[in-house]
Amino acid sequence: MYKIIILILSSNSELYNEFKRLQLLYLNKYNQLIKFFFIEFKDNQEEYVIESSNTLYFKGSESVTPGMIIKTSLAINYLKNKYDYDFIFRTNLSTLINIPNLCEHINTLPKENVCSGFIVFGFITGTGIIMPKNVGELIADNYEKFNYTSICEDVLITNMFNHYNIQYIQPSKYWWGLIVDVNDGERDQWKIYYTENKFKQFDYLNNIMHYRIKNGNRDIDHLYFKDLLKKIYDIKFE
C-alpha cells in the first residue's frame, strides 16, 4: 500500500477549532493508513515553521489567495525531507473524508506523474486534490512562475497539471458528496445533499470519497459533521 499524507488547510479561530476537533475524532483512528497535518499561518512566531502534534505552523498571515497555494507549497517542501510518503491528499477543514475509500482509490493509481480528484467547472475541486510526491514537489517548486496571486489555488494547481502534462485519472468507483444549502443539480460523480440550510436526516451513500460541508450557517455544518461521524465511523457524542 502507498504511504499517504493528508494536508488540511486550516486557520486558528473558535469556529475552525471546533472543525479541527471533529476532524481529529476520526483522523486519529486511521494512523496505520495515513499521516495528516493541519496547515496554518502564524503572524507572531519567530521560527519559519513549527511542527506541533498534527499541525504545521508557518510564519505568515492567513489569506485565501495567495495564502492557500503558499501554505500548500510550504508544507510540501517541509515534508519532502522529513517524511517518507508516496501521495498527498490536499483538502480543507470543512471536508470530511471517508479514509478507507480514499486509500482504496489512491492505491489504484500509478506512483508518478498523475493527479486525481473531482472535476468541477473545469478544475479539480480544492476539497480533495490527489497527487504523488513528484507532482506535489513540481507544484511547490514552480507555482510562483504562474499568476498565483490572483487565481484561486485549485484552479491554479489544475492549470499547472495541464501545463506540465500531468495525467488526470478520474475516480471511477467513488463520488464526491456535497452537503450544501444550494441545489446546483446532480452531475457526473457528484451527490448533492440539499439541506435548505437546516439539519435533515440523510441516508449517505457508501461510495462517497469525501464530503464538502458548506452551508450558510456553520452551526448547521457542525451538526452534519457529527451526523456523518456517527453514521460512517460510529463515533459517539454525548
C-alpha positions in Angstrom: 0.0 0.0 0.0 1.1 3.6 -0.7 2.1 5.9 2.2 -0.4 8.8 2.2 -0.2 12.2 3.9 -3.3 14.3 4.2 -2.7 18.1 4.2 -5.6 20.1 5.6 -5.8 23.9 5.0 -6.8 25.3 8.4 -6.7 28.5 10.4 -7.0 29.5 14.1 -10.4 30.6 15.3 -13.0 29.4 17.7 -15.2 28.3 14.8 -12.5 26.5 12.9 -11.0 24.9 16.0 -14.3 23.1 16.5 -14.0 21.7 13.0 -10.4 20.7 13.8 -11.6 18.9 17.0 -14.2 17.0 15.0 -11.7 16.1 12.3 -9.3 14.7 14.9 -12.0 12.3 16.2 -11.8 10.2 13.1 -8.4 11.0 11.6 -6.7 9.6 14.8 -8.5 6.3 14.2 -6.5 5.7 10.9 -2.9 6.2 12.0 -2.0 2.9 10.4 -3.3 4.1 7.0 -2.5 7.7 6.8 -0.5 10.6 8.3 -2.1 14.0 8.5 -1.3 17.6 9.1 -3.3 20.8 9.5 -1.5 23.7 7.9 -1.8 27.2 9.4 -0.1 30.6 9.3 1.0 32.4 12.5 2.0 36.1 12.3 3.8 36.3 15.6 6.1 33.3 15.6 9.8 33.7 15.2 10.5 30.4 13.6 9.9 29.7 9.9 8.0 26.6 10.7 6.8 24.8 13.9 5.6 21.2 13.8 3.4 20.7 16.8 1.5 17.4 17.1 -0.5 17.2 13.9 -0.2 20.9 12.9 2.4 22.7 10.8 2.6 26.4 11.7 4.3 28.6 9.2 5.4 32.2 9.8 3.0 34.4 7.8 -0.5 35.9 7.5 -3.7 34.0 6.6 -5.4 34.7 3.2 -7.4 32.8 0.7 -5.4 34.0 -2.4 -2.5 33.6 -2.4 -2.4 32.1 1.1 -3.7 28.7 0.3 -1.2 27.9 -2.5 1.6 29.3 -0.4 0.7 27.1 2.6 0.3 24.1 0.4 3.7 24.6 -1.2 5.5 25.4 2.1 4.1 22.2 3.6 5.1 20.0 0.7 8.7 21.4 0.8 8.8 20.9 4.5 7.6 17.3 4.3 9.9 16.1 1.4 13.0 15.9 3.6 11.2 14.8 6.9 8.8 12.1 5.9 8.6 9.1 3.7 5.4 9.2 1.6 4.1 8.4 -1.8 0.9 10.5 -2.2 -0.6 13.7 -0.9 -4.3 14.4 -0.5 -4.7 18.2 -0.1 -8.0 19.2 1.4 -9.6 21.8 3.7 -11.1 21.9 7.1 -14.8 21.7 6.1 -14.3 18.5 4.1 -14.9 15.1 5.8 -13.0 12.2 4.2 -14.0 8.6 4.0 -10.5 7.4 4.6 -10.8 3.7 3.6 -12.5 4.8 0.3 -9.7 7.4 -0.3 -6.9 4.9 0.4 -8.5 2.3 -1.9 -8.7 4.8 -4.8 -5.2 6.1 -4.3 -3.8 2.6 -4.3 -5.1 2.1 -7.9 -3.1 5.0 -9.2 0.4 5.0 -10.8 3.1 6.2 -8.4 4.3 9.2 -10.5 3.1 11.8 -13.0 -0.7 11.6 -12.3 -3.3 13.6 -10.5 -6.8 12.8 -9.3 -9.9 14.3 -7.7 -13.3 15.5 -8.8 -13.7 18.0 -11.7 -16.0 21.0 -11.0 -16.4 23.7 -13.7 -13.2 22.5 -15.4 -10.8 22.2 -12.4 -10.2 19.7 -9.7 -12.0 20.9 -6.6 -9.7 22.0 -3.8 -11.8 19.9 -1.4 -9.7 17.0 -2.5 -6.6 17.1 -4.8 -4.6 13.9 -5.1 -1.0 14.0 -6.3 2.0 11.7 -5.9 5.2 13.0 -4.3 6.9 14.0 -7.6 3.9 16.0 -8.8 3.4 17.7 -5.4 7.1 18.8 -5.4 6.6 20.1 -9.0 3.7 22.3 -7.9 5.6 23.5 -4.8 8.8 24.4 -6.8 7.0 26.2 -9.7 3.8 27.8 -8.6 5.5 31.3 -8.4 6.1 31.1 -12.2 2.3 31.3 -12.7 -0.2 34.0 -11.8 -0.6 32.7 -8.2 -1.5 36.0 -6.6 -4.8 36.4 -8.4 -6.0 32.8 -9.2 -7.8 30.5 -6.8 -5.4 27.8 -5.7 -7.4 24.8 -7.0 -7.7 26.5 -10.4 -4.0 27.3 -10.4 -3.0 23.8 -9.4 -5.2 22.3 -12.2 -3.7 24.8 -14.7 -0.2 23.6 -13.6 -1.2 20.0 -14.1 -2.3 20.8 -17.6 0.8 22.9 -18.3 3.1 20.0 -17.2 1.0 17.3 -19.0 0.2 15.5 -15.7 -2.3 12.7 -16.5 -5.6 13.2 -14.8 -7.3 10.0 -13.6 -11.0 10.3 -12.6 -12.2 8.3 -9.6 -14.2 5.5 -11.3 -15.7 3.9 -8.2 -16.3 6.8 -5.8 -18.4 10.0 -5.8 -18.0 13.5 -4.3 -20.6 14.4 -1.7 -21.8 17.9 -1.2 -23.8 18.8 1.9 -24.8 22.3 0.9 -27.7 24.8 1.1 -27.8 25.5 -2.7 -29.1 22.8 -5.0 -26.8 23.0 -8.1 -28.2 19.9 -9.7 -26.8 16.4 -9.9 -23.7 15.9 -12.1 -21.5 13.1 -13.0 -19.8 11.8 -9.8 -21.5 14.4 -7.6 -24.0 13.5 -5.0 -25.7 16.6 -3.6 -27.5 16.5 -0.2 -29.6 19.7 -0.4 -30.1 21.0 3.2 -32.0 24.2 2.7 -29.7 25.5 5.5 -31.3 23.3 8.1 -30.5 19.9 9.6 -32.1 16.9 7.9 -31.6 13.2 8.2 -30.0 11.7 5.1 -29.1 8.2 4.1 -25.5 8.7 3.0 -24.1 6.6 0.1 -21.3 4.3 1.0 -19.3 5.1 -2.2 -18.6 8.8 -1.3 -14.8 9.5 -1.1 -15.2 12.9 0.6 -17.9 15.3 1.7 -17.8 19.0 1.3 -19.9 20.5 4.1 -20.8 24.2 3.5 -24.0 25.9 4.4 -24.9 29.5 5.3 -24.7 28.6 9.0 -21.6 27.0 10.4 -23.6 25.6 13.4 -25.6 23.6 10.8 -22.3 22.4 9.3 -21.2 21.2 12.8 -24.4 19.1 13.0 -23.7 17.5 9.7 -20.1 16.7 10.7 -21.4 15.0 13.8 -24.1 13.1 11.9 -21.5 11.8 9.3 -19.1 10.8 12.1 -21.8 8.8 13.8 -23.0 7.1 10.7 -19.7 6.5 8.9 -17.3 6.0 11.8 -19.7 5.1 14.6 -18.3 7.9 16.8 -20.4 8.6 19.9 -21.3 12.1 21.1 -22.7 12.9 24.5 
